[in-house]
Amino acid sequence: MREKKPPLEGVRVLALTVVWAGPYAAMLLGDLGAEVIRLESIQRFASTTRGIMARPPAAMYESDEKGGWLQYPDRQVGETPWNRCTFFNCHGRNKYAITLDLTRPKGIDIFKRLIEASDIFIENNAPRVIEHLGLTYDVLSEVNPRIIMIQAPGYGVNGPYRDWVGYGSNVEAGASHQWLRGYPETDQAIQTNTFTMDTTGGSSIVFAAMMALHQREKTGRGQYVDLAQAQTVICSLAGAFMDYSMNGRVQTSMGNRRPSMAPHGCYRCRGDDNWVVIAVGSDDEWEGLCRAMGNPPWTQDEKFADALRRWHHQDELDRHIEEWTTQHDDYAVMHILQTEGVAAGPVLNERAARNDPHLRDRGFFLEITQKWCGTHLYSGFPWKYLRTPQKVYLPPPGLGEHNEYVYKRVLGMSDEEYAELEREQYIGDTYLPNVM
C-alpha cells in the first residue's frame, strides 16, 4: 500500500504560544504534517512554558514532592534548563523553534514577513499582548489576506474578563469544572490540579484550524477565529448546564458517581493502593456484574432490583461490591467484568500506564532522542491513520535551535543579515543575562 503525504504537508503554522493549550495544539498540527514554527524571545522568559524560571535552583527539584510535573531529567537542571524542562518537551515535538524580539520595530517587520510566508497563526496570550504589539488580525490580513489567525486566550477577546490572567486552575473554576469535581464530603480547597481546559482548548484550536483551512479552499481568503478556552470546558459539561437550564437544579460534586448510573465508582482491590473503576449502565450489565461476583444473596434484595433503586442505595451497594473487589487484583477484576460485558478498568499510575500491555501492543509510546535530555519514551499520537504516515521528524527543540533554517531558508536572509540579527540580539539560543 502506497503511503500518502501527511494531510497538512505544505501548510506552515506560526505559533506564539504559551503554557499548555497553545503548544499542545501546535504539536498536533505538526503531527499532521504542518511545518510549525515556534516563536519565542530571548528578552523574556515565558513562565511555565519552558519551566518556572530560566535557571531555577537545583534544590527545587530534589524530590517528586518538590517540582513534580515541572522537574528535569535526573532532577538536574543542567546548563540550559529551558531545553530540559519535561513540561515543555512533552508537547515540543515536530516544531521548528526560533527567537525574535517583538518589542522593536525591526522585529515587528520580520514577524510580518513570517506572516506573509505562513498559512496559520495561533497564539494563546491575553488579548492585550497582541494589541500592544500592533499585530491584530486587521493588520496581519493586510500583510497576507490568506492568513488564518486563531486567538485562544482563557476568556476570549471581548467581555469584562478578557484581560484577566488565566491558567487552567482559575479559568476552570469560573467554568464550573472545579465545582463539579471532587467528593461531596470534602470542600473545594481539597482538589487536585486537573487542567481539562488545556486539552479541550488545544483540541478545539486544531479543529478550528481545520475548518478555516477548508473554508479557505472555497473562498481563497483566510479568517479570524476568537476561541475562548473557558467555553470549551463548559461545552464538555453540557449535561450539568442543561440540567440547570431545564430543571433549575445546581449539581454538586459527586465523586466517582454519575446521576444516571449505579453502581458507578472506584473500588479498592487486593494489594497496596490498588483500585478499579466499575460502571454499570443497564440492567443487562448489572446482571453481568452479579454473575461475575457469583450471584451473592444480597444481589436479590429488592432495593437493588432496578437502576433507580440501586441509585438510591449506592452506599450500601458500594460496600457490597468492594467486599468482592478486595479479594482480587485490579487487572483480574477488569478481565472478569469485561468478560461479562461490564465496563471496568484499573486505576493506573504513570509507571503502570506506560507498561500497560494494551498501550504497548498499539505502539503508543514513542522513543524520542532529544540532545539535551537523552532518549526517553514520550506520549504518542492520539490517532492512527490507515494510509497517512505519522512520524516524529523533529524532537522537542532547544531555544532558537532553528533560527538559521527559518531566517535563511524560509525568509531568504543573507549570512550578513542573519549575523546582524545575532549582533543586535534580536535572535539567539540562550536568554539574555538579565532574564536569568
N, C-alpha and C positions, 0 to 999 in steps of 0.2 A: 504494500500500500504506500503510495507516494505521499510524503509529508507536504502539507500546505504551509504557507508562511504564517507566522503569528498574526492574529487578526488586526493588531494595531501597528504592524510594521509600517514605517513611513510616517507615523504620527509623532510629532515632537511635543513634549509636555514640559513647561517651565513651572517649577514648584517652589514657592516661597512659603514653606510650611513649617509648623512648629508642633511640639509635644507629640501627639499620637495620631489623631484623626487624619490630619493632612498628610503626614508622612506615610501612614498606612494606605491611604488612597493612592498616593503616588507609586508606592511599591506594587499595588495590584495592577495599575496601568502599565508599569514596567514589566510585570509578569505576563501581560497580554501582548508584549512586543513593542510598546511605545518606547521611544528614546526619551527618557526622563532626565531632565537637568535640574538638579537640586541646587538652589541658590542660597548661600549663607554669607556672613560678613565676618571679617577678622577684627572689625572695630567693636563688635558687640556679641557677647556670648548669649545664646538662646537658652535660658534656664529650662531644665527638664527635657530638653531635646537631645543634647549631647552630654548630659549629666546635670548635676545640680549646681556646679560651678566649674570653671575652666580647669582648675587644678586643685581638687579637694584634698584635704589631708588624708593620708592612708588610714589613719586611726578610725575614720568614719566607717570603714568597710572591713572591719576585722571579724565580723560575725554576721550571720543571717539576720540577727536582731537589729543590727546597725547597717542601714543602707538598703537591705532587702533587694527589691527589684531594680535598684539603680547601682548594684555592685558591679565590679570589674572582674575579668578573668583572673582566677587565682587570687582574688582580692588585692591585686596590685594595680595601682593607678597607672604606673608606667610614665614614660617621658611625655607621651601625648595622650592623656586620659580621654580627651574628647573623641579620639578614634577608637577607644576601647570600651566605651560605655555600652553595656549589654542592652539597655533600653533603646539606644539609637540603632544598634546593629540588628535588633530583632525585626525592624522594618526598613532596613537600609539597602537591601539588595536591589539589583537591576536599576541602579541610578548612577548618573554622572554627577559629580559634586564639584561646584565652582564657588568662588568667593567674589564679592563685588561690594564696594562701598556705595550705597544708595543715598548717602547724605550729602554728596557733592554733585554738581551739575553734570560733570563728565560721566559719573556713574549712572545717572538717570538716562543720559543719551545712550550709553552702552546697553542698559536694560531695554530700552525701546528697540534697539537693534535685535536683541534676543526675542522680543515680542514679535517683531517682523518675521523672524525665522521660525516661529512656533505656531502650533495649532491650538493648544490649550494652555491656559494659565490658571493654576489653582493656588489659593492661599487661605489660611485659616487664622489670621491675626485679628485683633479687634479692628473694626471698620476704620477707626481714626488713623491707623497706621498707613493704609493705602492712600487715604485722603491727604494726610500730611505730606506724603511723598509726591502727591500730584499724579498718581498712577491709576486713576479711576477708569472705568470702562469707556466713558465717552472720550477720554484721551487716548487710550490704547486702541480702540476701534478705529480711530483716525489713522493710527500707525499701521494697523493690519485689520481691515474690515472682516477678515475670516477668523479672527481670534475668538476663541470661546473662553470666557473668563468666569471662573467659579469662585465666589467668596463664601466661606463657610465658618463664620465666627460662632461663638456659643449661642448668641441670641438673635442673630440675623443683622441686617444692615440698617434697619429702622426700628422705631419703637422706643419707649423710655429706657429699656435695658441695653440698648445697642452698644454702648461704650463700657459696659461693666466688664470687669475681668472675669473670664470664665474658664474653669477647669471641669473635668468630668464630675468631680465631687459636688461642687456647689451648684452647677447647672442642673445636674440630675436631681438635686434636692428640690429645685424650683419646678422641675418637670414631673414631680410626684414619684419618681422611681425610688428615692430614698424612703419615702413614707410606706410604700408597699413592700419593701424588702424587710427582712428580719423576722423576729418572732413576737407574738402578742405579749408575752410576759416580760419583754425587755424594752427599754426606752430607746429613743432614736440615737442616743450617743453611743450605743453599743452596736456598731456596724463595721463591717469590713469594707475596704475600698474595692468596689466593682464598677469599673468605668465602662458601662454599656454604651454610653454616648459616643465614645471614640470609635467603636466598631460600627455602630449604626450610622454615625456621621461619615466615617470613611467609606463605607459601602455605598452610602447614598451619593457621595461625591462621584464615585465611579459610575453609578447608574445615570446620574445627571450628565456626565461627560459623554456616555454612550448615546444618550438621546440627542444631545446637542450636535454630536458628530453626524448622526443620522439625518437630523434636520438640515444641517449644512450641506449634505449631499443633494438635498432637494432645492435649497434656496441659494446656495453659493455664499451665504453670509454666516458669520458667527453670531454668538449671542451671549447675553449676560445671565448668570444664574445666582440668585440670592438663596443660600441654603443655611437655615438656622439649625445647628446641631441639636438644640433643645427640642425642636419639633420632631426630629427623627426618633427621639426617645419616646415622646408622647404617642407617636404613631404605633410604637411597639407595645403600648399599654392601652390599646383601643378598647379592650373589654371593660376595664375599670372605668374609663371615661364615659363609655356608652351606658354603663350601669347607673352612673350618676345622672346622665342626661335623661334616661328613660324612667328611672325609678327613684331619683333623688337620694340614692344611697351612697355614702362615702365608705369605700372599702378600707380595711385596715390590714396591717401586716399579718400574714397567715403562716409564716414559716415555710415549711415544705408542703403545705396543704393547698388544695385547689377548691374553689367554690362549687365545682361541678363533678368532682371525682372523689371517691372514697373506697378503699384506702388509697392514699397518695402521700407518701412520706419517705423519710430516711431512717433506716433501722440498723441497729448495732448487729454486727456479726461476730463470729468466733475470732479470737486473736486480739492483738493490741491495736485499738483505734481503727478497726475495720468496719466499714459501713456499706449499705446497699440502698439504692433508691428503687422503690416499687410504685408503679402507677396502674391503677385498675380503672378502666373507663367504661366497662359494660358488665352486664350480668354474666355473659359468657366468660369474660376474663376473671370475674370473681370465682366462678366455678373452677376455672383453671388453677387459681391460687389455692382454693380449697383442696383440690386433688394433689397439688404439689406438697401441701402440708400434711397429707394423709387423711383429709376429711375429719379433723378432730371434732368431738361432740359440740363444742361451742359454736362452730360454724352453722349449726342448725337452729340456733337461737333466733326467735322471731325478730329481735332487734337488729339482725343483720340480713333480713330477708330480701331487702331491695336497696337500691342505691341511696334513696333518701334516708331510710332508717340507718344505714351504715354511716352516712354523713353525720347524722345527729349523735352517733355513738362512737366517734372516732377515737376518743381517748382510750376507751376500753378495747376497741378494735386494734389499735396500735400496740397495746400491751400484749395481746394475744399473739399478734404477728411476730413481735420481737422475741417472744419465748421460743419461736421456731427458728428465726434467723440466727439467733445467738448460738445455735447448735451447728452452724455450717459456716464455711469460709465465704467471703464476699463473692468471689467468682463462681463458687459452687451454687450459691443462691441464684445468681444471674442465669446460669445454664439450666438449672432445674425449672425456673419460672419461664424462661424463654421457650423451652421445650413445650410448655403448656400454653404458649401464646400470650404470656403476660409480660408487659414492658418492665424490665428490671436491668439495673447496671450498677457496678461497684463504684464507690466514691474513691477516685484515684488522686494521689498527689502527683507532682510533676515527674518524679522518677518513675512511678508506676505507669503513668500515661505514656512516657517516652518508650517504655519497654512493653507496652501493650501489644499482644500478638496481632490484633486486627490492624492497628496503625502500621506496624512493621510490615505486615503482609501487603498492605496497599502502598508501601514505599513512601509514606507521608513525610517523614523527616528527611531532610536533605543535608548532606555533608558539604559544608562550605569552608573554604580556607580564606581567611582574611589576614593580611600580613601583620596587622597589629595585635591580633587576638589568637592567631593559630587556626587549627582545624577543629570544628565543632559541628554538632547536629543542630539544624535550625528548623523551625516550623516550615512546612512546605506549602504547596499551592492548595487553595480551597476547592479547586475543580480539577477534573480530568477530562481532556478532550480526546475524542477518537482520532481525528485527522489533523489536529493542530499541535505542533511541537511546543513543549514547555521546558524551559531550562533556566538556570541561573547563569547568565552571561557576564554579570558583574557582581562581585562580592560587595558587602557594605563598604562604602567609600570613606577614605580619610578626608579631612577638611581640605577643600581646594585641590583634591587629587587630580581632577581632570581639567584644570584651568587651561593647560596648553592645548588639549584637544578641542575644547569648546571655542576658545578665543581665536585659535589659529585656523582650525578646520571648519568649524561651523560659521564663524563670523569673518573668516578670511583675514585676520590681522597679520601683519608682518612681524618678524622677530623683533624689530626695533619697537614697534608699537606695544608688543607684549612686554618687553623688558621695561618700557616706560611705566606701564601699569604696575609692575612689581616695585619699581623705584619709588613711585608716588604712593605706594601702599594702598592701591585700590584692590589688589588681589594678593593672595599669599596662601600658605598651607599651615600657618600657625597663628594663633591670636596675638595681637599686639601686647606688649608688656603691661600696659595699664589695664587691660582686660583681665589678665591673670592675677 
